[in-house]
Structure formats: C-alpha cells, structure tokens
Amino acid sequence: MRQLIALVAGGLLLIWPAILNGYPLLFSDSGAFLAQTVVPLMIWDKPWIYGPFAWLFHQHFSLWGSILAQGVIVSHLIWLLARVLGRAAPWHHLAICAGLAAFTTAPWSAALLMPDILTPAAVLCAALLGWGWPSLGRGERLWLILLGSIATASHLSNLPTIFALVVLGALLRIGWRGVLRIAAPLLGAMALLLGTNLVGHGRFALSPHGSIFLLARLIADGPAARTIAARCPEAGWYLCAFAGRLPTNSDDFLWRPESPVNRAPDGTAIFLGGMRLAPEASAIIAETLQREPWPVLRDGVTNFLRQMTMTRIGDTLTAEHLDVTVRPRLVQAFPGFEVAAFDAALQQRGGLRAAGERIAWLHPLALLLATPLILLAWARAHADRDAPALWLLLCILVGVTGNALATGALSGPYDRYQARIAWLLPLAAWLAWRRG
C-alpha cells in the first residue's frame, strides 16, 4: 500500500504544471492527436499511436485522465529503475519525484498532451528490459515490452534512439538474449507502425510520407535548395517552379499556407500538399545526398550539437493556435465542462509562460550540476566494478545523445525535443551516485 501511494503521489508531483494551469498543457499538435480518435482521422504526418494511447485514458470525457496516466507511468518507471539499482523505498521515491518536479523539465513534458514524455519512457523501458531483466517479474516484463513498443512508435525519432541502445547492448556483449530484450520494444514499434500505416495509408512502411520532413531540413540548411537550383528545370520536379525562392525555414516550408507545399504557382491551395510531395521529396533527397554528402553531414552534426544545448520549456507554454487546433475537437466530442475548463486555463489566458519562466532558470542549473556528478558516478562505479550503475549511465547518455541526433539532424533543433529527455541526466546522476 505504501508503494502504491508513493507511485500515485509521485505521478501527481510530476504533473504539477497541469495542476497550476488548471488544465493539461497543450501544444498546437495536440489537436491533431485528438483528431485521431475524435474525427477519427489517420493524419498523414503523425503515427496513429499517441492519439489512441491518450484516448485509452480520456475516453472523450476529460484530458485529465491522459495526463494522470502519464504521470503515474513515469513514476512507475522511476520506481522500477531505482528498485533494479537497490534504491527503491517509498520516501526515497517521493524525494526523487519531488526533485525532478522542482528542478527539471520532466513535469512540463509529463503534463503536456503530446507524445514527448514517451521518449524518455521508451529509453527507460529498453534499459530495464536489457539490464534489469532478472529483477523484474513476468508481468513487469510484459508491461515494459508493451509500453516500450507504444512509446517507441509514438514519435519516429524514437526509432533511431532505441536502435542506438540495441547497438550499445551488442557492443557491451551482453549476449543475443540481452540484445533481443532491448530490441523487443523497437520490434514491437515497427510492427505497430507497419500495421497502422498499411491500414490507414495503404503503405507497408514505417513512415509513408516522412521524406518531406527531411527535405524541409535539407532545404533550410541549403543542400537541397542548391540541388533544385542546379537540376531544374530539366529534372521536371514540381519544386522547380520555386527554384531560388524556396523558404529558408523548415517550418515555413512545411506549414505556411503560401508555402510551395501548400500553394501551387498559380495560387491554388493544395490539400495535403506534404503527403502529395513525399515521392518527389525522396528523389530530391537521394540526389542531394549524392551531390553534397559532406555538407549534409556537416549540417547534421551542427544541428545535433545545437539540439544538445536546447532544453528550455518556453515553446510549449503559449496558447498559439490552440483555439483553432484543440478547442474545436473538445467542442466536437467532449462534455461542456471540459471546454469550459480549457477556456479558463492559465495557458489560454496568457499567464502560463510567465509562471514557467519563474522557475525555468533552475533547469539548466540542474543539468550543469548533474554533469560533474555523472562523471564522478562513472569513476566510482568503474572503480567499484558496479555494473548496474555503469549500464544506467551508459543507457541514459546514449538515449539523450541519440535523441538529439535523431531530432536535430533529421527534423531540426527545437527546445521541446531535448527538454523532453534531458531530465534523465539528473535522475541518472542521483541514482548512480547514491547507489551503495
């Protein structure tokens, strides 16, 4: 009973920004994930994973169910991690959750109706399955495989991140069974994506239209724009009509109404332009990689390094676009009191950013303090031949680095992408340093 109370209380601590806000935190894309079950609609640019996952807990009644579930799920993963390391105790667990809630970005991702919090969840699931297997019960193992599969599939950038952990296991020579255990969530995620994309889009592919996002990145960085300029008009691509005047911002290229993706040269609006342009995007990407492999690699490394340093919470605190992306879905499928709670929330009234910025200065401070602690914990674990502490540190470092590489190089550096996982560093530093 004490453990159950600690898990639930820890989960509540980890969603305190939603309690402060008076409603779950929302992002413009939250509306698209609601549409996956409200319309219902298998949106072309997002896996059909997080929307149904959130629906399991909100049931078109209240988004609080989804946020409470996210908090408890993260709390449970932290408990399992501490137990594997011999550090599980109710009061200790509450102290960890309180520290993460006060000093890291963890609660700002857990309280957000987005798949962001599932990225660190996927890393923890794979790590626990790979190195904590003997300490887990049968039900816990099945739960981690299921949760890890859903979490990994919820965002395409999670696939290379978890694959990096599989490679880590192989390099550490933990045996084929150990590697297979780490790979189980990745294999489950691939099955989910292949199946849902086959049903929803008629394509047996992990990402039927994902090439458009990499093209946007390569155009913004320059190599793809130079390819289009050099190969047009002979190539006959649709984008040849815009050679020399393509948007230099990837978001503008993808989403602005006047972008070539969404509006033809004659001014006609294009419905689902990104989806329709995906085959051409694949061809341009292939040609760009052949023409300028080193500039592409250089830009990818630059974006990766930028992403590693971008961990602020500010880009998820405003109410921008929520009235047109989220509110209509609530009106369409949720009770009236839910719409009223949305309207009355601090975020919709423009006060959440100021509230968040009052404590946001603590987040980089926690990361700075965690860095030397991780190094000291590494040295101590190495000297003591403490294998569990070493694998914890390695998994977290590879997960955080892999996330930055996947998002920065393939999509573009944004604070939200790294803020969702950076809090694992202070967690690892505390658990590894305090072990024994």
C-alpha positions in Angstrom: 0.0 0.0 0.0 2.9 2.4 0.8 4.4 1.6 -2.6 1.1 2.3 -4.4 0.6 5.6 -2.5 4.2 6.6 -3.4 3.7 5.8 -7.1 0.5 7.8 -7.3 1.8 10.7 -5.3 5.0 10.7 -7.4 2.8 10.8 -10.5 0.9 13.8 -9.1 4.2 15.6 -8.4 5.3 15.0 -11.9 2.2 16.7 -13.5 2.1 19.8 -11.2 2.3 22.3 -14.1 -1.1 21.0 -15.2 -2.5 21.5 -11.7 -1.1 25.0 -11.7 -2.5 25.6 -15.1 -5.9 24.3 -14.1 -5.9 22.0 -17.2 -3.5 19.8 -19.0 -0.8 21.7 -21.0 -1.4 21.7 -24.7 0.5 22.3 -27.9 -0.8 23.1 -31.4 -0.2 19.5 -32.4 -2.3 18.2 -29.5 -5.4 18.9 -31.7 -4.1 16.6 -34.4 -3.7 13.7 -31.8 -7.2 14.4 -30.6 -8.4 14.3 -34.2 -7.1 10.7 -34.5 -9.9 9.5 -32.3 -12.5 12.3 -32.5 -12.8 12.6 -36.3 -11.4 9.8 -36.5 -8.6 10.6 -38.9 -5.2 8.8 -39.6 -3.3 12.1 -40.1 -0.6 11.7 -42.8 2.2 13.4 -40.9 1.8 11.6 -37.5 1.9 8.0 -36.5 -1.5 6.6 -35.4 -0.2 5.8 -32.0 -0.3 8.6 -29.4 -3.9 9.6 -30.2 -5.3 6.1 -29.4 -3.0 5.8 -26.4 -4.3 9.1 -24.9 -7.9 8.0 -25.7 -7.5 4.9 -23.6 -7.4 7.3 -20.6 -9.5 10.3 -21.6 -12.3 8.4 -23.4 -13.6 11.7 -24.8 -14.6 12.7 -21.2 -11.6 14.6 -19.8 -8.0 15.0 -20.8 -7.1 14.8 -17.2 -7.2 11.1 -17.5 -4.4 11.0 -20.0 -2.2 13.4 -18.1 -2.7 11.5 -14.8 -1.8 8.3 -16.6 1.4 9.9 -18.0 2.5 11.0 -14.5 1.9 7.6 -12.9 3.6 5.8 -15.8 6.7 7.9 -15.4 6.6 7.5 -11.6 6.4 3.7 -12.0 9.4 3.6 -14.4 11.4 5.6 -12.0 10.4 3.2 -9.2 11.5 0.2 -11.3 14.8 1.8 -12.2 15.5 2.6 -8.5 14.5 -1.0 -7.5 16.8 -2.6 -10.0 19.6 -0.4 -8.5 18.7 -1.3 -5.0 17.4 2.1 -4.2 13.6 1.6 -4.1 11.8 2.9 -1.0 8.6 5.0 -0.8 10.1 8.1 0.8 13.1 7.9 -1.4 10.9 7.6 -4.4 8.9 10.7 -3.4 12.1 12.6 -2.9 13.3 11.7 -6.4 9.9 12.7 -8.0 9.9 16.0 -6.0 13.4 16.8 -7.1 12.6 16.1 -10.7 9.4 18.1 -10.4 11.1 21.1 -8.9 14.4 21.3 -10.8 13.9 19.6 -14.2 11.8 19.8 -17.3 10.2 16.4 -16.6 6.8 17.7 -15.3 6.5 20.1 -18.2 6.6 17.1 -20.6 4.5 14.8 -18.4 1.8 17.4 -18.1 1.7 18.0 -21.8 -0.8 16.2 -24.1 1.8 15.2 -26.5 4.0 12.1 -27.0 7.0 14.0 -25.7 7.1 12.2 -22.3 7.0 8.8 -24.1 10.5 9.3 -25.5 12.3 9.0 -22.1 9.7 6.3 -21.2 10.9 4.3 -24.3 14.6 4.7 -23.2 13.8 3.5 -19.7 11.8 0.6 -20.9 14.6 -0.6 -23.2 17.2 -0.1 -20.5 15.2 -2.0 -17.9 14.5 -4.9 -20.3 18.1 -5.1 -21.3 19.9 -4.8 -18.0 17.2 -5.2 -15.3 15.5 -8.3 -16.6 16.5 -10.6 -13.6 14.9 -8.1 -11.2 11.6 -7.9 -13.0 8.5 -10.0 -12.6 6.8 -11.6 -15.6 4.0 -9.1 -15.6 6.5 -6.2 -15.3 8.5 -7.6 -18.3 5.3 -7.8 -20.4 4.2 -4.4 -19.4 7.6 -2.9 -20.3 7.6 -4.5 -23.7 4.0 -3.2 -24.4 4.7 0.2 -23.0 8.1 0.4 -24.7 6.6 -0.6 -28.1 3.9 2.1 -27.9 6.3 4.7 -26.6 8.9 4.0 -29.3 6.3 4.1 -32.1 4.7 7.4 -30.8 7.4 9.5 -32.5 9.5 8.5 -35.4 12.7 10.0 -33.9 12.4 7.3 -31.1 13.2 4.6 -33.6 16.9 5.5 -34.1 17.2 6.4 -30.5 16.2 3.0 -29.3 18.2 1.4 -32.1 21.3 3.1 -30.6 20.5 1.3 -27.3 20.4 -2.0 -29.2 23.8 -1.3 -30.7 25.1 -0.4 -27.2 23.9 -3.8 -25.9 25.7 -5.5 -28.8 28.9 -3.6 -28.2 28.8 -4.4 -24.5 28.5 -8.1 -25.4 25.5 -8.8 -23.2 24.6 -11.8 -25.3 22.0 -12.3 -28.0 19.2 -12.8 -25.5 20.0 -9.4 -23.9 20.2 -7.7 -27.2 16.8 -9.2 -28.2 15.3 -8.0 -24.9 16.5 -4.4 -25.6 15.2 -4.7 -29.2 11.8 -6.0 -28.2 10.2 -2.5 -27.9 11.8 -1.5 -31.2 10.4 -4.6 -33.0 7.0 -4.0 -31.4 7.1 -0.4 -32.5 8.0 -1.3 -36.1 5.1 -3.8 -36.1 2.7 -1.2 -34.9 3.8 1.4 -37.5 3.8 -1.0 -40.4 0.4 -2.3 -39.5 -1.3 1.0 -38.9 0.3 2.6 -42.0 -0.9 -0.4 -44.1 -4.5 0.0 -42.8 -4.6 3.8 -42.8 -2.5 4.7 -45.8 -2.2 1.6 -47.8 1.5 1.6 -47.5 3.6 -1.1 -45.7 6.1 1.4 -44.5 7.4 2.8 -41.2 6.8 6.4 -42.4 4.9 6.6 -45.7 5.4 10.3 -46.1 8.3 11.1 -43.8 10.7 12.1 -46.6 9.0 15.6 -46.7 10.4 16.4 -43.3 14.0 15.6 -44.2 13.6 17.5 -47.4 12.4 20.5 -45.4 15.5 20.2 -43.2 17.8 19.9 -46.2 16.2 22.9 -47.9 16.5 25.0 -44.8 20.2 24.1 -44.4 20.9 24.7 -48.1 22.0 21.5 -49.9 18.6 20.5 -51.2 17.8 24.1 -52.3 21.1 24.0 -54.3 20.2 20.7 -55.8 16.9 22.0 -57.0 18.5 25.1 -58.5 21.2 23.0 -60.2 18.8 20.3 -61.6 15.9 22.5 -62.7 14.1 22.8 -65.0 15.5 19.6 -66.6 14.5 17.4 -63.6 10.8 18.2 -64.1 10.2 18.4 -60.4 7.2 20.3 -59.1 9.5 22.4 -56.9 11.4 23.6 -60.0 8.8 26.3 -60.3 10.1 27.7 -57.0 13.8 27.3 -57.5 15.7 30.2 -56.0 12.8 31.3 -53.8 12.2 28.4 -51.5 11.5 29.2 -47.8 14.7 29.1 -45.7 12.8 28.0 -42.6 11.7 24.3 -42.4 8.5 25.1 -40.6 7.6 27.8 -43.1 8.3 25.3 -45.9 6.0 22.7 -44.3 3.1 24.6 -42.8 2.7 28.2 -44.1 -0.3 28.5 -46.3 1.7 30.3 -49.0 4.5 27.7 -49.0 5.1 25.7 -52.2 4.0 22.7 -50.3 0.5 24.1 -49.7 0.0 26.5 -52.6 0.6 25.9 -56.4 2.5 28.5 -58.6 -0.9 29.8 -59.8 -2.0 30.5 -56.2 -4.3 27.5 -55.9 -4.4 25.9 -52.4 -3.2 22.3 -52.3 -4.9 19.9 -49.9 -2.5 17.5 -48.1 0.4 19.0 -50.0 3.1 17.5 -47.8 1.7 14.0 -48.4 1.5 14.5 -52.2 5.0 15.9 -52.4 6.6 13.0 -50.5 7.6 10.9 -53.5 9.3 13.9 -55.1 10.9 14.7 -51.8 12.5 11.2 -51.8 14.0 11.8 -55.2 15.4 15.2 -54.3 16.9 13.8 -51.1 18.6 11.0 -52.9 20.1 13.4 -55.5 21.2 15.8 -52.7 23.0 13.1 -50.8 24.8 12.1 -54.0 25.8 15.6 -54.9 26.7 17.0 -51.5 27.3 14.3 -48.9 29.8 16.2 -46.8 27.8 19.4 -46.5 24.7 17.3 -45.5 26.9 15.5 -42.8 28.3 18.8 -41.6 24.9 20.4 -41.2 23.6 17.3 -39.5 26.4 17.5 -36.9 25.9 21.2 -36.4 22.1 20.7 -35.8 22.9 17.8 -33.5 25.2 19.9 -31.4 22.7 22.8 -31.3 20.0 20.4 -30.2 22.1 19.1 -27.3 22.1 22.6 -25.8 18.4 23.4 -26.4 16.4 22.3 -23.4 14.1 25.2 -22.5 10.4 24.8 -21.9 9.2 28.1 -23.4 7.9 26.8 -26.8 5.1 24.8 -25.2 3.7 27.5 -22.8 1.7 29.8 -25.1 -1.8 29.4 -26.4 -0.8 30.0 -30.0 -3.2 28.2 -32.4 -5.0 26.3 -29.6 -8.3 27.9 -30.4 -8.3 26.5 -33.9 -6.5 23.2 -33.4 -7.6 21.9 -29.9 -10.8 23.7 -28.9 -12.9 22.5 -31.9 -12.0 18.9 -31.0 -13.1 19.4 -27.5 -16.4 21.0 -28.6 -16.9 18.2 -31.0 -16.5 15.2 -28.7 -16.1 16.3 -25.0 -18.6 17.4 -22.4 -19.2 21.2 -21.9 -17.4 21.3 -18.6 -14.2 20.2 -20.4 -14.5 23.1 -22.9 -15.1 25.5 -20.0 -12.0 24.2 -18.2 -10.0 24.7 -21.4 -11.1 28.3 -21.7 -10.4 29.1 -18.1 -6.9 27.6 -18.0 -3.9 29.8 -17.3 -2.4 28.9 -20.6 -5.4 30.1 -22.6 -5.4 33.3 -20.5 -1.8 34.0 -21.4 -0.3 33.5 -18.0 1.5 30.2 -18.2 4.7 31.4 -19.8 5.3 33.9 -17.0 4.6 31.3 -14.4 7.0 28.8 -16.1 9.8 31.3 -16.5 9.9 32.0 -12.8 11.4 28.6 -12.3 12.9 27.8 -15.7 16.3 29.1 -14.6 16.6 26.0 -12.4 16.5 23.6 -15.3 19.9 24.5 -16.8 21.4 24.7 -13.3 20.2 21.1 -12.6 21.9 19.9 -15.8 25.1 21.7 -15.0 25.2 20.2 -11.6 24.4 16.7 -13.0 27.3 16.8 -15.4 30.1 16.5 -12.8 28.0 14.1 -10.7 27.7 11.8 -13.7 31.4 11.9 -14.2 32.1 11.2 -10.6 29.5 8.5 -10.5 31.1 6.9 -13.6 34.5 6.9 -11.9 33.1 5.5 -8.7 31.1 2.8 -10.5 34.1 1.9 -12.6 36.4 1.6 -9.6 33.8 -0.5 -7.7 33.0 -2.5 -10.8 29.4 -1.6 -10.2 27.9 -2.9 -13.5 24.3 -1.8 -12.8 25.4 1.8 -12.2 27.6 1.7 -15.3 24.8 0.5 -17.6 22.4 3.0 -16.2 24.8 5.9 -17.0 25.5 4.5 -20.5 21.9 4.0 -21.4 20.9 7.5 -20.3 23.9 9.1 -22.1 23.2 7.1 -25.3 19.4 7.9 -25.1 19.9 11.6 -24.6 22.6 11.8 -27.3 20.6 9.7 -29.7 17.5 11.8 -29.2 19.5 15.0 -30.1 21.0 13.3 -33.2 17.7 12.0 -34.4 15.7 15.2 -33.9 18.4 17.8 -34.7 19.8 16.2 -37.8 16.6 14.8 -39.3 14.0 17.4 -38.3 15.7 20.4 -36.8 16.7 21.6 -33.3 13.8 22.7 -31.1 13.8 23.2 -27.3 10.9 20.8 -26.8 12.7 17.9 -28.4 15.6 17.9 -25.9 13.6 19.2 -22.9 11.5 16.0 -23.1 14.5 13.8 -22.2 17.3 15.9 -20.7 15.9 15.3 -17.2 17.1 11.8 -17.4 20.6 13.1 -16.7 19.9 14.4 -13.2 18.0 11.2 -12.5 20.9 9.0 -13.6 23.4 11.2 -11.7 21.4 10.9 -8.4 20.6 7.1 -8.7 24.2 6.2 -9.7 25.9 8.5 -7.3 23.8 7.5 -4.3 24.0 3.7 -5.1 25.5 1.6 -2.4 
